[in-house]
Amino acid sequence: MPNEKKKLKAILFDKDGTLFDYSRVWFDVLKNSVNYVFELEGRQDEEENKKKFLTLMGLDSNGKTISTGAIFSHNKINIFKSGVQLCFSTKMKPTTLVRMINEIMDHNDKCISNQLEKIDFTKQQEFFKDLKSIGYTLGIITVDRRVSLDIFLEDMGIKKYFDYTSCKDDHLPNKPNPKSFLEFCEKFNFEPEEVAFVGDTTIDMKFAKKAKAGLKIGVLWGGYGRTELEPVADKVYDTLFDLRKDTTIYN
């Protein structure tokens, strides 16, 4: 008889675009940060260049997500090419571009809590509480920085539900390299097929596949659509909360 598929014991999540609707949380923050830094640089009147900066990061001027943006692509070559193109189109020196992007990121960290306070995360709190009550071990694997991850988990009121977090500061290889996934499995003594991964990008799904995850779930809160995620995910849901429909998780 063929081996039965192992029961899921743990679920790993990406952060941005997975735990929440990316645009709803980040658009106002990024737009304000771009405006602030352009004013700081004496470029406050360069409206078209501000839009180009947002596009580079993965949002258009109306808040719609762009899958080729640096936030969602995780492809260093494509990000580098986009940066070079931006330098040419804005007539900025590469050093100026890098400095401004770093200034934008720093300003984001200072402003994000104010934005998070405006949003009700009760559903997220109830969702993760429910998963813990079932008995799942929960974790987050993100390419974001530790300072940003901690701000989100605290302000969303969900930090206590996670047993493991991995971020950029841990100096593990970025997705789709599966090392962080496998580290989680080793730490908690799980087989990879006993762990599901939930993310919003094709890179997330590739990451889960390389790790031999038991279930690959895509959600549409980030930069990718159903037509992009369905070919590489086992399941695709509109929101995080729609995972309640998944009979593999809720069995």
C-alpha positions, 0 to 999 in steps of 0.5 A, spaced: 500 500 500 502 507 498 504 511 504 499 515 507 500 522 507 502 525 514 497 529 518 499 536 519 502 538 525 505 545 524 503 551 519 509 556 517 506 563 514 510 569 510 508 576 513 507 581 508 501 580 504 499 573 508 498 575 515 494 582 512 492 585 506 498 588 503 496 595 500 491 596 506 497 596 511 502 599 507 500 604 501 499 610 506 505 608 510 510 608 503 507 614 500 508 618 506 515 616 507 516 617 499 514 624 500 518 625 506 524 623 503 523 627 497 522 633 501 528 631 505 532 631 499 530 637 496 526 633 491 519 635 493 516 637 486 518 631 483 511 627 483 513 623 477 519 620 480 515 619 487 510 614 483 516 611 480 519 609 487 513 606 489 512 602 483 519 600 484 517 597 491 511 594 488 505 599 489 502 604 484 500 611 485 493 608 487 495 603 492 494 597 487 500 591 488 505 590 482 508 583 483 514 585 479 516 590 485 522 589 489 517 587 495 514 581 492 519 579 487 525 577 491 529 576 485 535 580 486 537 580 479 530 583 477 531 588 483 537 590 480 535 591 473 529 595 476 534 600 480 538 601 474 532 603 470 530 608 475 536 611 476 536 612 468 529 615 468 530 619 474 537 621 473 539 619 480 546 617 482 546 609 484 548 612 491 543 617 491 537 611 490 540 607 495 540 612 500 533 614 499 531 607 499 534 606 506 531 613 508 524 610 506 525 604 510 527 607 516 521 612 516 517 606 515 519 603 521 517 610 525 510 610 522 508 603 521 505 603 528 500 609 527 498 605 521 497 599 525 493 602 530 488 604 525 486 597 523 482 592 527 486 585 527 481 582 531 480 576 526 487 575 525 487 574 533 481 569 533 484 565 527 491 564 530 488 563 537 483 557 533 489 554 530 493 554 537 487 551 540 487 545 535 494 544 537 498 547 531 505 549 532 506 556 528 511 560 525 513 566 521 518 566 515 519 573 512 525 577 509 523 583 513 527 585 518 526 583 525 525 590 528 519 591 523 516 583 524 516 585 532 512 591 531 507 588 527 506 582 531 506 586 537 501 591 534 497 586 531 496 582 538 498 576 535 505 575 537 504 570 543 501 565 538 508 564 534 513 559 536 518 560 531 520 566 527 525 567 522 527 574 518 532 577 514 537 579 521 538 571 522 542 571 516 539 565 513 539 564 506 533 568 503 527 564 500 526 560 495 532 556 499 529 552 504 534 552 510 529 556 514 523 551 513 528 546 515 531 549 521 524 550 523 523 542 522 529 540 526 528 545 532 521 542 533 522 535 530 517 535 524 518 532 518 517 537 512 511 533 510 507 535 516 508 542 515 504 547 511 506 553 508 502 559 507 504 565 502 502 570 497 508 570 492 510 565 487 517 565 490 513 563 497 510 557 493 517 555 490 520 555 497 515 550 500 516 546 494 523 546 495 522 544 502 517 538 501 512 542 505 506 538 506 501 543 503 502 549 499 497 555 500 497 561 496 493 567 499 491 573 494 493 579 499 499 580 496 502 582 489 500 576 485 493 573 482 490 567 482 492 565 475 499 566 477 499 562 484 494 556 482 499 553 478 504 553 483 500 552 489 496 546 492 490 551 494 489 558 493 484 563 497 482 570 497 484 571 504 488 568 510 481 567 513 478 563 508 483 557 510 478 555 515 475 552 509 481 547 508 479 540 510 486 538 510 488 544 516 481 543 519 480 535 519 
